[in-house]
Amino acid sequence: MLQAYVPLVLLFALAGAFALFSVAAAPYIGPRRYNKAKLDAYECGIEPSPQPIVGGGRMPVAYYLTAMLFILFDIEMVFLYPFAVSANALGMFGLVEIALFVATVGFAYAYVWRRGGLDWN
Amino acid sequence: MKTTAELIADDPLWLSIIKVVAIFAFGVVMTLFMIWLERRVVGRMQHRPGPNRVGPFGLLQSLADGLKLAFKEDIRPVVADKWVYFLAPIISAIPAFLAFSVIPFGPDVTMFGHHTALQLVDLPVGVLVILACSSLGVYGIVLSGWASGSPYPLLGSLRSAAQVISYEIAMGLSIVGVILRSHSLSTSDIVNAQEGGWYFWLLPVSFVVYAISMVGETNRAPFDLPEAESELVGGFHTEYSSLKFALFFLAEYVNMVVVSALATTLFLGGWRAPWPLSAIDGGVLNTGWWPILWFVGKTFFFLFVFVWLRGTLPRLRYDQFMRLGWKVLVPVSLVWIVLIAASNALWNTPGVTTGQRLIFFGVGIVVLLVFALLLPDKRVADDEEFVPVTGSGYPLPPLDLSVPKSPPRRRLPAAPEPAEREMEPAAVAAADKETGDGSL
């Protein structure tokens, strides 16, 4: 069964080798001329704004919210896929179950919508 | 008659290697060609020729650009995280190529004396592999922005991540509609299931949702907010130069080709010939090597639409963009999935006559209409005296001022008398301009 994945691994190896080679070879092919300003963070020519040593600056909290909503709906999607594959075998029972499931998630969705979780500002 | 999966399982290793190299070459060549095509087509749309110097019709322009990039200095900012900065382009390039592995390019052919299918692997979870690869590509973008240690790339990468995961949901939900019809996640099965009719006709809503979300997913115009040049310099790859930058570029274009190929596979019948051609001689054009032609043709149709969109539409605002994804595409696909599942179940229930099915559908449509009518209209500001203020308390001028009607255009006399032409040439030009501006 896992035999079927061998070509996938081969493609992974080829793409990986190509990418690794490109990234590793870049410093040796190109020229190297030292300039302090060149190694600064690029901010259109002004002095770069101070950043924490690791991990960049602060970011809007809305991104975290989007990430959590993504997990909610992505898991919903994960449940829909197996249902879609075997929908015919499940028949009416499956239909009722999935309608209930979508309705349940729909409540969460309506709640998030009402609370403004889907608005971006 | 063996299935595609069995055919591929019989491949010797050397044949797999040939296919791997061919797929890789396809990705790279398509990228080079796409960059050229995009620049030429957008050029034509903007009334300029586009690159036409290097090679015939400028075809070698992107190759020359790639070589030029290789000979540029490789810069790493001092604040950058060394290893993550190094790994990010690799992480974004590999999944882009990997997604090609499950795309069926054609049916079974004889290749070097060996009977096989024009597909690298036919996994029972084919569509999931593509979704997984597109999700993994986000890591490259996020890590590149994070590792650069610079505000613009960080903002660009965050935007990109939020955008890709938002549209990933719409995309995944639109694919559920396809799977409800094909009952299989394997891409070759999905193509085979479209023998009777392409899903583009059967599932128009899924197709539209997929088509919109594939543009959002690949960060292309009009959804190219992560690299909005006027706001974020270059987005997540601002700090990258040389071949590392080239890898991001490569990944972006390969991703475009992948989503287009997936759209072809899911909705346009994959490698199947379009209708009048498919009827010729009992479907001879659906066998042998012909299907590659149809497949690449359909893929190019989508790629052209990508370029067309870029030439036509302005960039969306970020909140508009997120609203489209979360408030339009997601609920529409959810309702559509339930509808498709209901119609499937109804059709497959024994002992129900067609008349009863139609009555069921009529009731369903009436319920939907009533529900739509009951939804409240958009709230309008009923307080006429209300004056909006900005954050600092300054009254905001009304933003819906109508443009006053332009005055009627005055024509210059057709042939002014030579005696009356005592104005300086500059004054004449100014007068011309004045009348010209009369009509907006």
Interface residues (C-beta under 8 A of the other chain):
Chain A: Q3 A4 Y5 V6 P7 L8 L10 L11 F12 L14 A15 G16 F18 A19 L20 S22 V23 A25 A26 P27 I29 G30 P31 R32 R33 K38 L39 D40 A41 Y42 E43 C44 P48 S49 Q51 I53 V54 G55 G56 G57 M59 P60 A62 Y63 T66 A67 L69 F70 F73 D74 M77 L80 Y81 F83 A84 V85 S86 A87 N88 G91 M92 G94 L95 I98 A99 V102 V105 G106 Y109 W113 L118 D119 W120 N121
Chain B: A5 I8 A9 D11 L13 S16 I17 K19 V20 V21 I23 F24 A70 F71 K72 E73 D74 I75 R76 P77 V78 V79 D81 F86 P89 I90 A93 I94 A96 F97 L98 F100 S101 L120 V121 D122 L123 L128 V129 G145 W146 S148 G149 S150 P151 Y152 L154 L155 L158 A161 A162 I165 S166 E168 I169 G172 L173 V176 I179 L180 H183 S184 L185 V233 T238 E239 S242 L243 K244 A246 L247 Y318 D319 M322 R323 W326 K327 V330 P331 L334 I337 V338 A341 A342 N344 A345 N348 T349
